[in-house]
Amino acid sequence: MGLAQHVHEGGHGDVRPLIVESHIEPHASVALGCVEALAELHAKGWAHGDVQPAHFIIGPERTHLIDLALARGGHVPEGYDFPFRGCLVHYEAPEISRSVLATGEAEPTQEADIYALGASLLISATGRRAVEYPDDAPRPVQRQAVAKGHHRPVTVPGELGNLIEAMLSPTPEERPTITEAVNALN
């Protein structure tokens, strides 16, 4: 079962009828599982580089973060290392988009992971991307929109909504740390 369905309904039923105008408070416990999964990686000094809803496997006991192909933080053998050229733009932090637009590359950071997790939680709870741009826009146009640092209003109620708003700060230093995110949902 996907993150959107779990966050919105606690894992039961069809999320589509509830996406746009829901006043149901999303299940913060599922969001906490995602935050905790990312916290494990950050605690080891790594940045994921491609946080998105599809990379969380929500199990009965815990949530797992998968697809570490773009992760950075420790030694990566030469034959397996390659330049980071961004990730799925829907979840890309503004500073990553700006760097990729300027140089063709970027360096994944834990702060960018926090932004991506906020964007993932927002789209999972509302069905809407954090940044508005045409669905058929080419990647450079999408990145230009993200690079501006403006995001849609966060309409998620409660503490989860407050956390998502902070995670989507255009300034990396103003985003909560992963520890602060865990504490906000506990």
C-alpha positions in Angstrom: 0.0 0.0 0.0 1.4 3.4 -0.9 2.3 6.3 1.3 -0.5 8.5 0.1 -3.1 6.0 1.1 -1.5 5.3 4.4 -1.1 8.9 5.4 -4.6 9.9 4.4 -6.6 6.9 5.7 -4.3 4.9 7.9 -4.0 2.3 5.2 -7.7 1.6 4.4 -9.8 2.4 1.4 -9.5 4.5 -1.7 -7.7 7.8 -1.2 -8.8 9.5 -4.5 -12.2 10.8 -3.4 -10.5 12.5 -0.4 -7.5 14.1 -2.1 -8.5 17.6 -3.0 -11.0 18.8 -0.4 -10.4 16.5 2.5 -10.8 17.9 6.0 -9.7 14.5 7.5 -6.5 14.9 9.5 -3.9 12.6 8.0 -2.4 9.9 10.2 0.7 11.4 11.7 1.9 8.0 12.8 2.5 6.9 9.2 4.3 10.1 8.6 6.4 9.5 11.7 7.4 6.1 10.4 8.7 7.8 7.2 10.6 10.4 9.3 12.1 7.7 11.5 13.2 5.7 8.4 15.0 8.8 7.0 16.4 9.5 10.5 18.2 6.2 10.5 20.0 7.1 7.3 20.9 10.6 8.5 22.2 9.3 11.8 24.8 7.3 9.8 25.9 10.5 8.1 24.2 9.9 4.7 21.8 11.8 2.5 19.4 9.8 0.5 19.2 12.2 -2.5 15.9 10.9 -3.9 13.3 10.9 -1.2 9.8 10.4 -2.6 6.7 8.5 -1.6 7.6 5.5 -3.8 10.8 4.9 -1.8 9.0 4.2 1.5 7.7 0.7 2.2 5.2 0.8 5.0 5.2 -2.5 6.9 3.2 -3.8 9.8 6.1 -3.2 12.2 8.1 -0.3 10.7 8.7 1.8 7.6 11.7 1.1 5.3 13.4 3.6 3.1 14.6 2.0 -0.2 16.5 2.9 -3.4 19.8 4.3 -2.1 21.3 4.6 -5.7 21.8 8.4 -5.3 22.8 8.4 -1.6 25.9 10.2 -0.5 27.8 10.3 2.8 30.4 7.6 2.9 32.8 6.0 0.6 31.3 4.9 -2.7 33.6 2.7 -4.8 34.9 4.4 -7.9 33.1 2.1 -10.3 29.7 2.8 -8.6 30.0 6.5 -8.1 28.5 9.0 -10.6 27.6 12.7 -10.6 24.3 13.6 -9.0 22.1 15.3 -11.6 19.0 15.8 -9.4 16.1 13.6 -8.7 12.4 13.5 -9.4 11.7 17.2 -9.7 8.4 17.1 -7.7 10.5 16.4 -4.6 13.6 18.3 -5.4 14.7 21.1 -3.0 15.1 24.6 -4.5 18.9 24.6 -3.9 19.3 21.3 -5.7 17.2 22.6 -8.7 19.3 25.8 -8.8 22.6 23.9 -8.8 21.4 21.4 -11.5 20.2 24.3 -13.7 23.5 26.2 -13.2 26.0 23.4 -13.5 24.2 20.2 -14.4 25.0 18.7 -11.1 24.3 19.0 -7.4 25.3 17.5 -4.1 22.6 15.7 -2.1 22.3 17.0 1.5 20.3 16.0 4.5 18.6 19.4 4.3 17.5 18.6 0.8 16.2 15.3 2.0 14.0 17.1 4.6 12.5 19.3 1.9 11.8 16.2 -0.2 10.2 14.4 2.7 8.0 17.5 3.3 7.0 17.5 -0.4 6.4 13.7 -0.2 4.1 14.1 2.8 2.3 17.0 1.2 1.5 15.2 -2.0 0.5 12.1 -0.1 -1.9 14.0 2.1 -3.4 16.3 -0.5 -2.6 14.8 -4.0 -0.9 18.0 -5.0 2.7 18.7 -5.7 4.5 21.2 -3.5 5.3 23.5 -6.4 2.9 24.4 -9.2 3.9 24.0 -12.8 2.2 22.5 -15.9 2.0 18.7 -15.8 3.6 18.5 -19.3 6.4 21.0 -18.5 9.9 19.8 -19.5 12.3 19.2 -16.6 14.2 22.5 -17.0 10.9 24.4 -16.7 9.9 22.3 -13.6 13.3 23.0 -12.1 12.9 26.8 -12.7 9.6 26.7 -10.8 11.2 24.8 -7.9 14.3 27.0 -7.9 12.2 30.1 -7.1 11.5 28.6 -3.7 7.7 29.2 -3.7 5.4 26.4 -2.8 1.7 25.9 -2.7 -0.1 26.6 0.6 0.0 23.7 3.0 -3.5 22.8 3.8 -2.8 19.7 5.9 -4.3 20.3 9.4 -2.6 19.8 12.7 1.0 19.3 13.7 1.7 17.4 10.5 0.7 20.5 8.5 3.0 22.7 10.6 5.9 20.3 10.1 5.4 20.1 6.4 5.3 23.9 6.1 8.7 24.1 8.0 10.2 21.3 5.9 9.3 23.2 2.7 11.3 26.3 3.7 13.2 27.6 0.7 16.2 28.2 3.0 17.9 24.9 4.0 19.1 26.3 7.4 15.5 27.1 8.3 14.2 23.6 7.8 13.9 21.3 10.8 16.5 18.7 11.4 15.4 15.1 11.2 15.6 14.9 15.0 13.3 18.0 15.2 10.9 16.4 12.8 10.8 13.2 14.8 10.1 15.2 18.0 7.4 17.2 16.3 5.4 14.0 15.5 6.0 12.2 18.8 
